[in-house]
Amino acid sequence: LGYLVTRIDVAHVWTSMRVAPPAALVEALAVWMVGWWIVSYRLGLLMQAQGVPMGTFEAFEINLATLFYALFLPGGNLTGIAVRLYRLSRAGGRYATGLLAMASDRVAATAAITLVGLGCWALDPGDKPRMALAVLVVTAGAVIAAIAPFAVADHLRRAARLLRTRGLDWVYAGVRRTGLAFEAIAELPARRLALLLFLSCLSQVPGILAFVILARALGLSLSIVTLGWVRSVTLIVTSLPISVAGLGVREGLLLLLLRPYGVPDHDALAFSLLVFTVTIAGSGLVGGVLEAFRWLVPRASA
């Protein structure tokens, strides 16, 4: 990010950002929160599939708390992942429950992000960078590979029984719990699996609309399908634990992705900073408010 600032006139970036009305930022944040609510409903269903009663609001708190702690604690995204795993494991009473729910949620989210991204890419007639398509295709392959453990859940149980007959009880317990956890997700009714897939795809709509609102606020003439695949690629790349909250990576990536559409570098940088402000900082602050409420309410009622 520091390198980009030295190469782009900061005054022009600030001028572009000042064009965006505050009401547009609030609107984008509200729309983005709708997406998080849908995602949280999906997470609650995944926990319930393992016998853990978790409502949408509790899952919503956990998701946004992840963003809040990732904003200021060392480690960024990795710290957020650790916080999320801890909260889910504590709710379920077992480490494996939280890990599987988090992994299943990530697979479902990434699958939907990739699917929507590829669809928008195919519909966009613009001169698109091939690098973006490569990101989407590689991610699609990773999603397919991540689904494999759910397909072999029964084999894990058989392996556990074999280990037990050979006296390896300490290994048997762990493998058996893992197999049962995967099986709980893999054997969900077709209707429930379809609902999870539908929710995953539906949650992409508010996210794309938030990007559209921010782009329009800056006066950028980008179609909804263009912003659809741009958002998908941005989310995939910035989810990697290579920076703090995606700073620097997001900005450089959006500069590269938007150049073929004639977007000046200072406008692309302004857009990326607004995206960070709404999707990361704004969402994280909402998570901080919910965390403060969670800590203070018990004290007030004591």
N, C-alpha and C positions, 0 to 999 in steps of 0.2 A: 504494500500500500504506500509506503514511504517513497519507493522508487517511482510509482505512478504519479504521485504528487509532484515530484521533481520534474516530470516530463510533461505534465499537463498544467495549464494555467489555472491555479486555484480560484482566482477571481471569476473566471468564466464558469467554473463549476458552481461556485456560490451563487452567481447570478441565475444559473439554470435552476438551482434548488429553490431559490426565492420565488420563482414563478409558481411553484406548486402551492396551492392554498392549503392551509392547515386542515380544513374540513375534508379534503381529499385523503389526507393521511389518516384521519380518524375513521373515515369510511372504509379505507383499505384495511385498517386494523380490525374493524368490526367484521368485515367479510372474512378476513383471515381466521378470526376466532371461530367463525362458523365451521370452517374446515377442521380446526382442532377439536371442536365438539364432536363432529362426525368420527374423527380418528379415535377419540376417547371412547365413544360408544363401541367401536370395534374392539378396542383393547379390553373393555369390560366384558365383552362376549368371549374373548379368548381366555380370560381369567375364569369366567363362569364355566367354560368347557372343562376346566381342571378342578371344578368343585369349589372354587373360591368366589363368594358373593361380592362382586365389586360393581358399584354403580358408575354411571357415566361421569358424574361430577367428581368422584374420587379419582377416576382415571384422568380426568381433565386436570385436576390439581397436580397429579404426579407428572404428567406430560409437561406442563408449563413450569413446574418447579425444576425440571431438568434443564430447561432453557435459562432459568434464573441463575442457578448455581454455575452453569457453564459460562455465564457472562463475566464473572469476576474471580472465580476460583482457578488456581493453576491447573493446566491440563485441558481447559476448554471443553471440546466435544467429549474427550475421554472421561473427564470428570462428570459431565452430564450423564453419560452412559452408566457410570458407576452409581450415581445417585438414583437413577431410574431403576437399576437392577436391585439396589438395596430396598427401595420403597416397595417394589412389586414383590420381592422375596419376603419382606416383612408382612405384607398383606396376605400372602399365600401360606406363610409358615414354613416354606421350604425354598431353598436356593434354586432348585431345579424348576420349580413352578414359575418363579420370576424370570429365570433365564429363558425358558421355553416361550413364555408369553411375549417377552421382549423380542426374541428371535422371530417368532411367528408374525408379530406385528410389523417388524422391519421387512420381512419377506413380502408380506401383503402390500405394504406401502410402496416398496421398491418396484414390485411387479406392476402396480397401478401407475406409478410415475413413469415407468418405462413404456408401458402399453400406450398411455395417453401421449407421451412424447413421440413415439413412433407414428402414431396416428396423425398428430399435428404436423410432423415432419412430412409425411406423405401428402398431406393436403396443402402444404405451403408451396406455392409456385416460385418462390424467391430463390436467389442464388445462395444456397445454404452451405456453410463450411462442412467438409466431409468429416472433420475431426469430431463434430457433434454427433454425427450418425454412428461413428465408431464407438463413442461413449455409450450410446443407447444400446447398440448391438452387444457389446461386451457385458453390459449390465444385465441384459436379457439372458445371456448365457449363465451369468452368475446366479440369477434367480432360479433358473432351471436346476442348477447344481444344488442350490440351497433346499429345494423341495425334496431331494433324494432321501434324506433321513426319515421323512414322514412316510415314504413308500416302503421303507424297510423296518418299520417299527416292530412288526411281528418277528422278524429275524433277530432283532435285538433281544426280545424275550426268550427266543430259543437259545441264543448264545448265553443268556443269563442262566438258564437251566443247566446247560452243559458245564458252565463254570462251577455251579453248585455241586454237581455230581463228582467233580474232580477236586472238591475240597477248598475251592477258592471263594469262600463265603464273603470275604471282604470286597472282592471285585464284583461278585454276584449282586450284592445289594445295590451298588451304584448303577450297574448296567440295567438291572431290572427296573429301578426307578426311572431311568432315562427312557427305557422302552415303553413303559406305561404312560409316561408323560407325552411322548410323541404319538402314541396310539390314541390318547384322549383327543388330540387335534385331528389326527388322520381319519378317525372313525366318526367324525361329526356327520350328521345327516346332510344329504345333498342340499337341502333347502337352507341349512345354516351356512354351509360353505358358499352357496350362491349369494347369501346375504352379506357375508364377509367380503366377497369380491365386489359386490355392488357398492358397499360402503366405501371400499378402497378407491373405486373409480369416482364415486360421487364426491369424495373429499377433495378431488383434484379441481373440481369446478370453482369453489370459492378461492382456491389458491391462484388459479389462472385469472379470475376476475380481479383479485387484488393487484396482480401485476398489470392488468389492463388499466385499472384506476390510476395507478402510479405513473404509467406511461402517458396516459391522457393528461394527467396533471402537469407533466413536463412538456406537453405539446408534441410528443413523439408519434409519428404516423406508423404504427406497427399493428398488424392484424392480430386477431385473437389466436389464430393458429400459429403464427410466428412466436408470440409470447408463450404459447402452450409448450412448444418444444424447447424454447430457450429456458423456461422455468424448469422443465424436467432435467435438462443437462446441468443447470446451475445447482439444483438440489442434490443431484447425484454426486457431483464433484465436491461440493462443499461439505457433504456428509463424511468425507474421508477425514481422518484425524491428522491433518497436515497443517492446520492453522487454528488460531483461536477464533471461534465463531465464524469461520470462513473468511475473515478479513484478509484482504490482499488477493486471495484466490478468486473470490466472487467478482471483485472489481476487474482484475485482469481478464477473467473469462468473459465477462459481459462486454468488455471492449472488443475482444476478438469476435464474439458472436454477432454483435450488432453493426460492426463495420461494413459488412456486405450490404446492409440496408441503408447505408448513407447516414448513419447516426454519428455525429461528431464525438470525438473522444471525451470532451468535457461533459456532453449530455449523457453519454453512456456511464461515465463515472458518477454523475449526479443521480442517475437512475439506480445504480448499484447501491449508493449510499442511502437512498430512500428505501430500497428493498431491505437493507440491513436494519434501518431505523424501525420499520414496521414489523417485519417478520421475525427478527431476532431480538432487538432491543425492546420494542414495544411488547412483544409476546412475553419476553423475560420479565419485564416490569409487572405485567399482569400476574405472572407466576409469583413474583415477589410479594405482591399484595395478598394473594391467596395463602402464601406461606405464613405471612405475618398474621393473618386472620386465624390460621390453623393453630399457631402457637399462642395467640393472645386469648382466644375464646375460652379455652379450658381454665386459664387463670382468672378470667373475669367471672366465670361461673362457680369457681371454688369458694 
